[in-house]
Amino acid sequence: MRLTDFWERLGESFGGAYARSIAADHSFAALGDRTIDRAIAEGVDTATIWRAVVAEYPDRVPSRLR
């Protein structure tokens, strides 16, 4: 998944401001307790990050974006 696609999906699922907040502040167990921003900076594949978001917030992510 391209990084731009990742950010579009995150924004569509959570809204722009909340998506940025989640990316900067929420640590995901599935990402080794890293935030999205840190995982991206450390080179974690965006598809892996997206799967972690979907697993953590299944009710927020529309089924067509999973």
ZAGULO-827924 format. One record per residue (C-alpha): residue number from 1; residue in three letters; chain; x negated, y negated, z negated. Coordinates in steps of 0.05 Angstrom, whole numbers. Example, Ala and Ser with C-alpha at 12.3 -4.5 7.8 and 13.67 -1.06 7.14 Angstrom:
# ZAGULO-827924
+-----+--------+--------+--------+--------+--------+
| num | residu | chaine |     px |     py |     pz |
+-----+--------+--------+--------+--------+--------+
|   1 |    ala |      A |   -246 |     90 |   -156 |
|   2 |    ser |      A |   -273 |     21 |   -143 |
+-----+--------+--------+--------+--------+--------+
***
This chain:
# ZAGULO-827924
+-----+--------+--------+--------+--------+--------+
| num | residu | chaine |     px |     py |     pz |
+-----+--------+--------+--------+--------+--------+
|   1 |    met |      A |      0 |      0 |      0 |
|   2 |    arg |      A |    -27 |    -69 |     18 |
|   3 |    leu |      A |    -36 |   -118 |    -39 |
|   4 |    thr |      A |     13 |   -166 |     -6 |
|   5 |    asp |      A |     66 |   -111 |     -4 |
|   6 |    phe |      A |     53 |    -96 |    -77 |
|   7 |    trp |      A |     64 |   -169 |    -98 |
|   8 |    glu |      A |    127 |   -174 |    -55 |
|   9 |    arg |      A |    156 |   -111 |    -88 |
|  10 |    leu |      A |    139 |   -135 |   -157 |
|  11 |    gly |      A |    169 |   -203 |   -143 |
|  12 |    glu |      A |    232 |   -174 |   -114 |
|  13 |    ser |      A |    240 |   -128 |   -174 |
|  14 |    phe |      A |    227 |   -178 |   -229 |
|  15 |    gly |      A |    229 |   -248 |   -199 |
|  16 |    gly |      A |    167 |   -289 |   -186 |
|  17 |    ala |      A |    152 |   -318 |   -255 |
|  18 |    tyr |      A |    168 |   -255 |   -293 |
|  19 |    ala |      A |    128 |   -212 |   -244 |
|  20 |    arg |      A |     66 |   -255 |   -257 |
|  21 |    ser |      A |     77 |   -250 |   -332 |
|  22 |    ile |      A |     82 |   -174 |   -329 |
|  23 |    ala |      A |     20 |   -171 |   -285 |
|  24 |    ala |      A |    -20 |   -213 |   -334 |
|  25 |    asp |      A |      7 |   -192 |   -402 |
|  26 |    his |      A |     36 |   -121 |   -401 |
|  27 |    ser |      A |    -12 |    -63 |   -412 |
|  28 |    phe |      A |      9 |      2 |   -378 |
|  29 |    ala |      A |     -9 |     68 |   -410 |
|  30 |    ala |      A |    -10 |    101 |   -341 |
|  31 |    leu |      A |    -65 |     52 |   -321 |
|  32 |    gly |      A |   -108 |     67 |   -381 |
|  33 |    asp |      A |    -77 |     11 |   -422 |
|  34 |    arg |      A |    -97 |    -40 |   -369 |
|  35 |    thr |      A |    -55 |    -97 |   -343 |
|  36 |    ile |      A |    -37 |   -100 |   -270 |
|  37 |    asp |      A |    -85 |   -158 |   -259 |
|  38 |    arg |      A |   -142 |   -120 |   -292 |
|  39 |    ala |      A |   -127 |    -55 |   -254 |
|  40 |    ile |      A |   -128 |    -93 |   -188 |
|  41 |    ala |      A |   -193 |   -127 |   -207 |
|  42 |    glu |      A |   -224 |    -60 |   -224 |
|  43 |    gly |      A |   -204 |    -31 |   -157 |
|  44 |    val |      A |   -146 |     14 |   -176 |
|  45 |    asp |      A |   -105 |     32 |   -115 |
|  46 |    thr |      A |    -42 |    -11 |   -111 |
|  47 |    ala |      A |      2 |     51 |    -97 |
|  48 |    thr |      A |    -22 |     79 |   -164 |
|  49 |    ile |      A |     -6 |     14 |   -198 |
|  50 |    trp |      A |     62 |     12 |   -166 |
|  51 |    arg |      A |     78 |     82 |   -190 |
|  52 |    ala |      A |     60 |     60 |   -261 |
|  53 |    val |      A |    107 |      0 |   -255 |
|  54 |    val |      A |    164 |     44 |   -229 |
|  55 |    ala |      A |    153 |     95 |   -286 |
|  56 |    glu |      A |    152 |     40 |   -339 |
|  57 |    tyr |      A |    212 |      1 |   -312 |
|  58 |    pro |      A |    256 |     51 |   -274 |
|  59 |    asp |      A |    319 |      9 |   -284 |
|  60 |    arg |      A |    287 |    -55 |   -256 |
|  61 |    val |      A |    259 |    -27 |   -191 |
|  62 |    pro |      A |    310 |    -18 |   -136 |
|  63 |    ser |      A |    311 |     54 |   -109 |
|  64 |    arg |      A |    293 |     29 |    -38 |
|  65 |    leu |      A |    227 |      2 |    -65 |
|  66 |    arg |      A |    205 |     65 |   -102 |
+-----+--------+--------+--------+--------+--------+
***
